[in-house]
Amino acid sequence: MSVKKTLLSLGALGVISAVAYLSLRKITPANKEKSEELIEAANNVKRAYTRLTENIEKLKNELPNSQQTIDDLTELVSEYQFKIQNNLNNISKIQDENRK
């Protein structure tokens, strides 16, 4: 009876070992794949963050240079608005007359 019990125990141990081995073999590539995807995603985030900080620095450097251009554009728009104000008033007057 003890030989039978030993053989059953060895058989059960063999089945459990086989199941464990197959499970690990199936799970490991999937986990490895997911780990590689996670590492790649983290690297993408790191690269994007680096590019963002570089672009922010470029913007900080260019902002003072662009202030003069912005002021010039604002002045031109104001001047143009002043020049066309008469025409805009005439258009508004014509629209009002057509509505009546």
JOCORPE-V769024 format. One record per pair of residues at least 12 apart in sequence whose C-alpha atoms are under 6 Angstrom apart, sorted by the first residue. I is the first residue (numbers start at 1). J is the second residue. Records with the same first field share a line. If there is no record, write none. Layout:
I=J + J
This chain:
none
